[in-house]
C-alpha cells in the first residue's frame, strides 16, 4: 500500500515534509477521496495527458489518483508503474516513496538494494524525509559498528533538520548505543526535543 505518497499536489511545493506529515496527509486524502464523478474523470484525463507528456508532478498525481481510485478504477499496479516513471526522472519524492514500498513490502533482495540506492539518491539531493528513512534501513541491516555509525549519521542529519522521527531514532540510538557511545543523558535530551517538536507540529496543524 503506497500510503506515504498519497498527498495533495500543494504539498509538493512545501519545503521538507516529514514522513509522518506524508502519512497523515495520506490518511486525510483517503478519507476525503470523493466517489467517481464527471469532474474527477475529466481531471484524471487531464492529469494523464500531462503525465504521458513527461510531467513528473503529473505522474505522481496520476499515481495518487490511481491508488485512491479517484477519476478511474483503483489500481495499485498502474499506480506503481507511474511512480516508477517519476523515479526514472530522478524525482526525490518518487524515489523515497517507492523505496519505502520495497523496504516495507515483500520485495526481493534486488528491490531491497534498489530501495537503498533510491534513498541515497534522494538524500544526496537534500530531501529531508529520505534522511531518516535511509538511517532506519541502514541500521536494520547493519552488522558491525561502522555500518551502525553510518546509519547514526543519517539520524543526526534528520534530527538537525527538525524531523521528529529522526530525533526519536537518534534518542534511541544513544539509549542503546547503536552507532554511538551509549548515553542516557543524550537519549533523554533528544527524546525531550522530539516530544517538544511533536507538540509544536500539532499546534501548527490546528
Buried (B, 14 or more C-beta within 10 A) or exposed (E): EBBBBBBEEEBBEEEEBBBBBBBBBBEEBBEEBEEBEEEBEEBBEEBBEBBEEEBBBBBBBBBBBBBBBBBBEEBEEBBBBBBBBBBEEEBBBBBBBBBBBBBEEEBEEEBBEBBBEBBBBBBEEEBBBBBBBBBBBBBEEBEEEEBBBBBBBBBBBBBEBBBBBBBBBBBBBBBEEBBBEEBEEBBEBBBEBBBEBBEEBEEEEE
